[in-house]
C-alpha cells in the first residue's frame, strides 16, 4: 500500500476528483455487468425459442410421415453428427435448449452446438431464404445446432449468431469517456475554486510574522472557505494587537526597571570601599545586561529593524575589531565577501554573544567564514573544556548554565545562547555546537543564501 500512498494525489482537488472517478468507475462496471447479462439473456432468447419451435414442428412432421425437407429447409435430418470439433461450443445454448425441449415434451439424447464463421460469398447462403441469408451475412457467424433424436439420427439447424461484444464494449467505453468529461471537468473547476483560496490561506499563514503590514487575504470561494479566511484575518489582527500590547508592556517594564538601576548606580558612588563599589557596579551592569537580553528575546520577531542586504564579511570584521580593541584574544581568518539579507544589529548581537562565551569560557575565539553554494557558515572555535555531549542542545534553553563545564562565578543568566539561536533562526538559519576532537568547542552559525 505504500506505493499507493506515494502516487495518490495530495491536494484537496486531486483527492476529490480521484474519489469521484473511482466511484464512477465502480458504477460503470456494475452497469457493464448488467448490460452484458441482459444482452446474453436476450441473445439466448432470440436463438433458443425459434429453434425449439422448429424442432417440435419437425418432430411432429416426422411422426406423421410428412417431413420432406427441401434444399432451402431450415431443419435437416442427417444420419450422423455433422459437428466434428469440440471447440466454439455454446454450453449455455445447449442447456437452455434441453430445458425448453423437455418442457415441450421432447427429450433428445444429446445436443451439440458450434459457432462457425460465415463468409459473405459462402455458396450455402444461396440455398437459404433471402432474409436468413442477410441476417447471417450481417452477423458474420452462424450457430450450428445438432440434436440427436431418440432414433439415433440428428436434426440439424443453422441460426445466425451475433458478432462479439467488441462494438458494445466500444460504445460503453465511449459513453464512459463522455460521462467522465461531463462530470470531472466541472468537478475539477469546482475543486480548484475551493482549493485556490485555501492555498492562498496556507501561504499567508506560513508567511505570517508578527508586525507584518501585509493586507488581509481576499475572501473568495464558497461560503465555508470565505468564513475560514475571514476568521484567519480576524485572528491575525487579534494576534497583532496582543503583541502590540505586549511590546508596550515590556517597554514600560524596561523603563521602570532601568530607572531604579540608574539610581542605584548613582548611589554606589558614595560607597567609600572601592572593592565593594566595584562589585556593586558589576552587579548592576549584569542586571542591566540581563534585562536587555530578556527584553530582546521577548521582542524577537517584531524588530523595528528591517532586513537589508548586508556585507556579512564586513559585519564579522567589525565585531572582531570591537573585541580586539578591548584586549580579547579573537582572531579572524581571511573573510570572503558575501551579501545576505538580514537585520545587521541583531546579527551583530548574536555574533557577540557567541564570541563572548568563547572568550569567557575558552580563553580565546578563532573565527572563520565559509561560503557554500546554499549557505554561509560562521565558525567560532574556543580552547575551553567543551560541553557534555548530552547537554549540547540543552544549553540553548533560556536561563540554563552548565555547572560542570562553565564556571558559575563568571556571571550571566544563561540567555546569551538562547538569544543568539533565536536571532539566527529568525533569519532562516540555525546554530550548532560541537566538541572538537583536539579540545575546545566549535559553534557554527549557518545562514541561507537567499
C-alpha positions in Angstrom: 0.0 0.0 0.0 3.0 2.3 0.3 3.2 2.8 -3.5 -0.5 3.7 -3.5 0.1 6.5 -0.9 3.2 7.6 -2.8 1.3 8.1 -6.1 -2.1 9.2 -4.7 -2.8 13.0 -5.1 -2.2 15.1 -2.0 -4.2 18.2 -2.9 -7.9 18.5 -2.0 -9.0 18.8 -5.6 -7.0 15.8 -6.7 -8.3 13.6 -3.9 -12.0 14.6 -4.6 -11.5 14.0 -8.3 -9.9 10.6 -7.6 -12.8 9.7 -5.2 -15.4 10.7 -7.8 -13.6 8.9 -10.6 -13.3 5.7 -8.6 -17.0 5.8 -7.6 -17.9 6.5 -11.3 -15.7 3.6 -12.4 -17.4 1.2 -10.0 -20.8 2.4 -11.0 -19.9 1.9 -14.7 -18.5 -1.6 -14.0 -21.8 -2.6 -12.4 -23.7 -1.1 -15.3 -21.5 -3.0 -17.8 -22.2 -6.3 -15.9 -25.9 -5.7 -16.0 -25.9 -4.8 -19.7 -23.8 -7.8 -20.7 -26.0 -10.1 -18.6 -29.1 -8.7 -20.2 -27.6 -9.0 -23.7 -26.7 -12.6 -23.1 -30.2 -13.4 -21.9 -31.7 -11.7 -25.0 -29.3 -13.5 -27.3 -30.3 -16.8 -25.8 -34.0 -16.0 -26.1 -33.6 -14.9 -29.7 -31.8 -18.1 -30.6 -33.5 -20.7 -28.4 -37.2 -20.0 -29.0 -37.2 -20.2 -32.8 -35.0 -23.4 -32.7 -37.4 -25.1 -30.2 -40.4 -24.2 -32.4 -38.7 -25.6 -35.5 -37.6 -28.8 -33.7 -41.0 -29.5 -32.3 -42.6 -28.9 -35.7 -40.1 -31.2 -37.4 -40.7 -33.9 -34.8 -44.5 -33.7 -35.4 -44.0 -33.9 -39.2 -41.6 -36.8 -38.8 -44.1 -38.6 -36.6 -46.8 -38.0 -39.3 -44.6 -39.0 -42.2 -44.8 -35.5 -43.6 -41.2 -34.5 -43.2 -39.8 -33.7 -46.7 -37.0 -31.1 -46.2 -36.2 -29.2 -49.4 -32.9 -27.6 -50.4 -33.9 -24.4 -48.5 -35.3 -26.1 -45.4 -34.2 -24.7 -42.1 -34.2 -28.1 -40.4 -32.4 -31.1 -41.9 -32.3 -34.7 -40.9 -28.9 -36.3 -41.0 -27.7 -39.8 -40.1 -24.6 -38.6 -38.2 -23.5 -35.6 -36.2 -22.2 -33.0 -38.6 -20.2 -31.3 -35.9 -16.8 -32.9 -35.6 -14.8 -30.4 -33.5 -15.3 -29.7 -29.8 -14.3 -26.0 -29.8 -16.5 -22.9 -30.0 -19.4 -24.7 -28.2 -22.1 -22.6 -26.6 -22.9 -24.6 -23.5 -25.5 -22.1 -22.3 -27.4 -22.5 -25.5 -27.3 -26.3 -25.2 -28.6 -26.2 -21.6 -31.4 -23.8 -22.5 -32.4 -25.9 -25.5 -32.5 -29.0 -23.4 -34.7 -27.4 -20.8 -37.1 -25.8 -23.3 -37.4 -29.0 -25.3 -38.1 -31.0 -22.1 -40.9 -28.6 -21.2 -42.3 -29.2 -24.7 -42.3 -33.0 -24.2 -39.3 -33.8 -26.4 -36.2 -35.3 -24.7 -33.2 -35.5 -27.1 -30.4 -37.9 -26.4 -27.8 -35.1 -26.8 -27.4 -31.6 -28.1 -24.2 -30.2 -29.6 -23.6 -26.7 -30.8 -20.7 -24.9 -32.6 -20.1 -21.3 -33.7 -18.7 -21.1 -37.2 -17.7 -18.1 -39.3 -19.8 -17.3 -42.4 -18.1 -15.7 -45.5 -20.0 -13.2 -47.5 -19.7 -15.3 -50.6 -20.5 -18.6 -48.9 -22.3 -20.8 -51.5 -24.6 -22.2 -48.8 -26.2 -18.8 -48.4 -27.7 -19.1 -51.9 -29.8 -22.1 -50.7 -31.2 -20.2 -47.7 -34.2 -17.9 -47.6 -33.1 -14.3 -48.5 -34.0 -12.9 -45.1 -32.0 -15.6 -43.2 -29.0 -15.2 -45.6 -29.0 -11.4 -45.0 -29.0 -12.0 -41.2 -26.1 -14.4 -41.4 -24.1 -12.1 -43.5 -24.6 -9.2 -41.0 -23.9 -11.5 -38.0 -20.7 -12.9 -39.6 -21.1 -16.1 -37.6 -23.6 -18.9 -37.5 -24.6 -21.3 -34.8 -24.8 -24.9 -35.9 -27.1 -26.9 -33.7 -27.2 -30.7 -33.9 -29.9 -32.5 -31.8 -29.7 -36.3 -31.5 -33.2 -37.9 -31.7 -34.2 -41.0 -29.7 -34.0 -42.9 -33.0 -30.3 -42.1 -33.3 -30.4 -39.7 -36.3 -29.8 -35.9 -35.9 -31.8 -32.8 -36.5 -29.5 -30.1 -37.7 -30.3 -26.4 -37.7 -28.3 -23.3 -38.5 -29.1 -19.9 -36.8 -27.4 -16.6 -37.1 -25.1 -15.7 -34.2 -24.4 -12.1 -33.3 -20.9 -10.8 -33.6 -18.7 -10.5 -30.5 -19.1 -7.8 -27.8 -16.5 -5.5 -29.3 -18.9 -2.9 -30.7 -20.9 -2.9 -27.5 -17.7 -2.5 -25.4 -16.5 0.3 -27.7 -19.9 2.1 -27.3 -19.9 1.7 -23.5 -16.3 2.9 -23.2 -17.2 6.0 -25.3 -20.2 6.6 -23.1 -17.9 6.3 -20.0 -15.4 8.8 -21.5 -18.2 11.3 -22.3 -19.5 10.8 -18.7 -16.1 11.4 -17.2 -15.6 14.6 -19.3 -19.1 15.8 -18.4 -18.6 15.2 -14.7 -14.9 15.5 -13.9 -14.2 18.8 -15.8 -16.8 20.8 -13.8 -15.7 18.9 -10.7 -12.1 19.9 -11.2 -13.1 23.5 -11.8 -15.2 23.5 -8.6 -12.4 21.9 -6.5 -9.9 24.4 -7.9 -12.3 27.2 -6.9 -12.2 25.8 -3.4 -8.5 24.8 -3.2 -7.2 28.1 -4.7 -8.3 30.2 -1.7 -7.2 27.5 0.7 -3.7 27.5 -0.9 -3.6 31.3 -0.5 -4.6 31.0 3.1 -1.9 28.3 3.8 0.7 30.5 2.1 -0.3 33.6 4.1 -0.2 31.5 7.3 3.4 30.4 6.5 4.4 33.9 5.7 2.8 35.4 8.8 5.2 37.3 11.0 4.1 39.4 14.0 4.2 43.1 13.0 3.9 42.5 9.3 1.8 45.1 7.4 0.5 42.6 4.9 -3.0 43.3 3.7 -5.8 40.9 4.7 -6.4 37.9 2.4 -9.2 38.3 -0.1 -12.3 36.5 0.9 -13.3 34.3 -2.1 -14.6 30.8 -2.8 -17.5 29.0 -1.3 -19.2 30.3 1.9 -17.3 28.0 4.2 -13.9 28.9 2.7 -14.7 32.6 2.9 -15.7 32.2 6.5 -12.4 30.5 7.2 -10.4 33.2 5.5 -12.3 35.9 7.4 -11.6 34.1 10.7 -7.9 34.0 9.9 -7.8 37.7 9.0 -9.5 38.4 12.4 -7.1 36.1 14.2 -4.1 37.8 12.6 -5.5 41.2 13.7 -6.0 40.0 17.3 -2.5 38.5 17.5 -1.0 41.7 16.2 -3.0 43.7 18.7 -1.9 41.4 21.6 1.7 41.7 20.5 1.5 45.5 20.3 0.1 45.5 23.8 2.9 43.1 25.0 5.5 45.4 23.5 4.1 48.5 25.2 4.0 46.5 28.5 7.7 45.4 28.0 8.7 48.9 27.3 7.1 50.1 30.4 8.7 47.3 32.5 12.1 48.1 31.0 11.7 51.8 31.8 10.5 51.0 35.3 13.5 48.7 35.9 16.1 50.8 34.3 15.2 53.9 36.4 16.0 52.3 39.8 19.1 50.6 38.3 20.3 54.1 37.2 19.5 55.4 40.7 21.5 52.6 42.3 24.5 53.4 40.0 24.4 56.9 41.3 24.1 55.9 44.9 27.0 53.5 44.8 29.3 56.4 44.1 29.0 57.3 47.7 30.3 53.9 48.9 33.8 54.5 50.2 35.2 51.0 49.9 36.4 50.7 46.3 36.2 46.9 46.2 32.5 47.0 47.3 31.8 49.8 44.9 33.3 47.8 42.0 31.3 44.7 42.9 28.1 46.7 43.2 28.7 48.3 39.8 29.4 44.9 38.3 26.2 43.5 39.7 24.2 46.5 38.3 25.8 46.1 34.9 25.0 42.4 35.0 21.3 43.2 35.9 21.1 45.7 33.1 22.5 43.2 30.5 20.2 40.5 31.7 17.3 42.9 31.4 18.3 43.8 27.9 18.6 40.1 26.9 15.1 39.3 28.3 13.5 42.2 26.5 15.3 41.4 23.3 14.3 37.7 23.5 10.7 38.7 24.2 10.5 41.2 21.3 12.3 39.0 18.8 10.3 38.6 15.6 8.9 42.2 15.9 12.1 44.1 15.5 11.8 47.6 14.2 14.9 47.0 12.1 14.0 45.8 8.6 16.1 43.1 6.8 18.6 44.7 4.4 21.3 43.4 2.1 24.4 43.3 4.3 28.1 42.5 3.7 28.5 39.6 6.1 32.3 39.7 6.0 32.3 43.4 6.9 29.9 42.8 9.8 32.0 39.9 11.2 35.2 42.0 10.9 33.6 44.9 12.8 32.5 42.7 15.7 36.0 41.1 15.9 37.6 44.6 15.8 35.5 45.6 18.8 36.7 42.6 20.9 40.3 43.1 19.8 40.1 46.8 20.9 39.1 45.5 24.4 42.1 43.3 24.5 40.3 40.0 24.0 42.1 37.2 22.1 40.0 37.0 19.0 41.3 36.1 15.6 39.7 36.1 12.1 40.8 34.2 9.0 40.5 35.9 5.7 36.9 36.7 5.1 35.2 36.3 1.6 32.8 38.9 0.6 29.2 37.8 0.5 25.9 39.8 0.8 23.0 38.4 2.7 19.6 39.9 3.6 19.4 40.1 7.4 19.0 42.5 10.3 22.6 43.8 11.0 22.1 44.9 14.6 20.5 41.7 15.7 23.1 39.5 13.8 25.9 41.5 15.5 24.4 40.8 18.9 24.1 37.1 18.2 27.7 37.0 17.0 28.9 39.0 20.0 27.1 36.6 22.4 28.9 33.6 20.9 32.3 35.3 20.8 31.8 36.5 24.4 31.1 32.9 25.5 34.1 31.6 23.7 36.4 34.2 25.2 34.9 33.9 28.7 34.9 30.1 28.9 37.6 29.1 26.4 40.1 31.9 26.7 40.0 32.8 23.0 37.9 32.8 19.9 39.1 31.9 16.4 36.6 32.8 13.6 36.3 31.8 10.0 33.7 32.4 7.3 33.0 29.6 4.8 30.8 30.3 1.8 29.0 27.3 0.3 26.5 27.1 -2.6 23.4 27.1 -0.5 24.6 28.6 2.8 27.2 30.6 4.7 28.9 29.2 7.8 30.5 31.4 10.5 32.6 29.1 12.7 33.7 30.2 16.2 36.3 27.9 17.9 37.5 28.2 21.5 40.0 26.4 23.6 37.8 25.6 26.6 36.7 22.3 28.2 33.7 21.9 25.9 30.2 20.8 26.9 29.0 17.3 27.7 27.5 15.7 24.6 24.1 15.1 26.2 23.8 18.8 27.1 24.8 20.4 23.7 21.2 21.2 22.9 20.1 21.9 26.4 22.4 24.9 26.7 20.2 26.8 24.2 17.3 26.8 26.7 16.8 30.1 28.5 18.4 30.5 31.9 20.3 27.3 31.5 24.0 27.1 32.5 26.2 24.0 32.5 27.6 23.8 36.0 30.4 21.3 35.4 32.0 22.9 32.3 31.0 26.5 32.7 32.2 28.5 35.8 29.2 29.9 37.6 31.4 32.7 39.1 31.8 34.2 35.6 28.2 35.5 35.8 25.5 35.5 33.2 21.8 34.5 33.4 22.0 31.8 30.7 20.3 33.9 28.0 23.1 34.5 25.6 22.9 31.3 23.6 19.1 31.3 23.7 19.0 34.8 22.3 21.7 34.1 19.7 19.9 31.0 18.3 16.5 32.8 18.3 18.1 35.7 16.2 19.7 33.3 13.8 16.6 31.2 13.4 14.5 34.3 12.8 16.9 35.0 9.9 16.2 31.5 8.5 19.4 29.8 9.8 20.5 27.9 12.8 23.3 27.4 15.3 25.1 24.1 16.0 27.5 23.3 18.8 30.2 20.5 18.5 33.0 19.4 20.8 36.3 19.2 18.8 38.4 16.1 19.0 41.5 18.2 19.7 39.7 20.1 22.5 37.5 23.1 22.7 34.0 23.9 21.4 33.0 24.9 17.9 29.9 27.0 17.4 28.7 27.3 13.8 26.2 29.8 12.6 24.5 28.6 9.4 22.7 31.3 7.2 20.9 30.5 4.0 22.0 32.3 0.8 18.7 33.8 -0.5 
